[in-house]
Amino acid sequence: MNTRKPATSRLRQALLASAALGIALWMPTMPSMHGGLGTSAQAQTQGGSGTHGGTSGGGHAPGTSGSGMGQGGSTGTRGHYGQGGSSGTETGTGDTSSDKQGPRFGGGANSRKPAGGTTGGRPVWAKEGIPAVELGRLSVARAPATVLDHAFTEVVTNWTTTTGTTIMTLTAEGQPTLVMTVAQLYSLPAIEFARIVQTYYAAIVRVDSPLENLSLLKNLAITNTTALTGVAPASKDDLIAIFLGSASDKTIPISSDTVLAVNTILGLPTLTSAELADIAVKADAVRAAIDTGHG
């Protein structure tokens, strides 16, 4: 005997089959449970308080907290910062203009690419071509420009207010008494400066700091004038030699290579071989005089 299922049973089966088909079609688009793209509300709750990331693969503008803000770890993989993340890697297909790149990107108004012809951020003294010589105190030439600028301001201020106008009464056994200002001493040829410093060392007032002497040397080499009021240099090379000899170690001889090394480190105008040799001889005389006078 055949029995017929009630109409309500057949209707229920049809509805269940339709629901199963709908679930099957919907499943591939479900969000990942391991940091994938969340819903807009979920992203704003879980990732919206983090640091704004780059553009997402879907083309969201940078800085927005849309569905691309997932639950990722410290580094996002879709151009966004994850929840509490510290950095993001911009790999999306959105805007890739220079303003969206890191500081090493070679373009854009906000990039930090060095200007053409520069050393790419390396200091001048780090490049090749500097003679391998012992510099001693002269190594402070490698200090940042701001350090030398500060030393220059300080020495010029002190010189203007007191040092340059100081009157020295120089006496030594068996030697005539000399009376001169410090500015007059620095106006002498380097060899004469060295002789007086050696003979009257105990009574001499001079600039001793390596940084201050090198800052004065740099200013003179670049501007062709000295900022020391009252000083009328015997020659540019003489005053450079006085500064260089005063800045150096007392016991380390100064050679042409020493002069070339300091000149290169400071980024000064190129000197001829004759100028290098002339400055070296005069600077070494000043150095030796200070060494002898100091005892």
ZIJO-V215264 format. One line per field, one symbol per residue. ss: DSSP state (a for helix, b for strand, c for the rest). phi: phi as a letter, one per 20 degrees, with the letter a starting at -180 (. if undefined). burial: # if it has 9 or more other ideal C-beta (glycine too) atoms within 8 Angstrom, else .. A space follows every 10 residues. Layout:
ss = ???
phi = ???
burial = ???
This chain:
ss = ccccccaaaa aaaaaaaaaa aaaaaaaccc ccccccccca aaaaaacccc cccccccccc cccccccccc ccccbbcccc ccccccbbcc cccccccaaa cccccccccc cccccccccc cccaaacccc cccccaaaaa aaccaaaaaa aaaaaaaaaa aaacccbbbb bbccbbbbbb baaaaaccca aaaaaaaaac aaacccccca aaaaaaaaaa aaaccccccc cccccaaaaa aaaaaaaccc cccccaaaaa aaaaaccccc ccaaaaaaaa aaaaaaaaaa aaaac
phi = .eddfgffff ffffffffff fffffegfef ffecnffefg fffffecfee ffeeeefenf ffnedeffee dfefcfdcnc effmfdbcde cfdffdfffe effefernfe fdfffgneem nffgfeefoe gecfdlffff fffggfffff ffgfffffff ecgfefeddd cbgmcfedcb efffffefgg ffgffffffd gfdfdbedgg ffffffffff feemcdeefn edgfafffff ffffffeeff ddgddgffff fffffemegf dfgffgffff ffffffgfff ffffn
burial = .........# .......... .......... ......##.. .###.###.# ..#####..# .#...##### .#..##.### ###.#..#.# .#.#...#.# #...#..#.. #.......#. ...##....# ....#.##.# #.....###. ##.###.##. ..####.#.# .......#.# ########## ..######## #.##..#.## ########## #....###.# #.#...#### ########.. .#.###.### ######.#.. #...###### ########## ###..
